Amino acid sequence: MIKKTLLFLLLSTLWANVNAQTNPTNKLDEQSVVRAEDGNVYPYSVWRKLLSTGKYAIKNRQTFTDSGKPEYLLYELSEAQQQAYFARRPKPKASDCFTEGEAFSGFKATDINGNKCDLRKADGKVVVLNFWFIKCPPCKQEIPQLNELVAAYKGNENVVFLAVALDEKYDLKEFIKTNPFDYHIIDNGRSITTKYNLKYYPTHVIIDGTGKIHFSASGLASNTMYWLKKSIDETLALK
């Protein structure tokens, strides 16, 4: 009886070891080995940042390192997969300072290049607002995607992109030398953010052609850009 028990325990241990190799844990952390499609191992900070865009996913690579650690594959999703993923995700948290459906109480300002804007009265254009500042990590992180958004509506005079920054003009001009930002940038915007009692950054607001708030988002979610574009298209369709 003792021999049978010992044999059972030995077989159970062997099975557990085999199962651990063929079905490694899906928990991903800083010690996980993540390879890109080119075979190179990506550092934790890199693959986490790519995952946060919603354009990439990770799956078990079914291979192991020399020490027996499971390897994972970082791969890019197709455009259709990305859109489906973004659509399934919860809608980004709306800003407490801007209520969808209400009239936008506008402001008058001049951007860092001397261009004047007056949002106190609707003029039929869709206004895409971004509130940010240079030392805000998620604000900086989303700039490349915001530039892609601007490029998607290049030549469409019915869409205006404005970024209200807390920083001074000189600092902003130095910043964009190495970090191009294609929005029209308004400097020293603290009086504007105070007007709306804004506390969280980045904050996005889309105003339709009638001057009503169509969409707002506080912070940066993986599908913020999806919702910005979706909301811009919706407001354009109302014209």
Secondary structure, DSSP 8 states (H G I E B T S, - for coil): -HHHHHHHHHHHHHHHHHHHHHS------TT-EEEETTS-B--HHHHHHHHHTTSEEEEEEEEE-TT--EEEEEEE--HHHHHHHHHHS------TTS-TTSB----EEE-TTS-EEE-SS--S-EEEEEEE-TT-HHHHHHHHHHHHHHHHTTT-TTEEEEEEESS-HHHHHHHHHHS---SEEE-STHHHHHHTT--SSSEEEEE-TTSBEEEEEES--TTHHHHHHHHHHHHHHT-
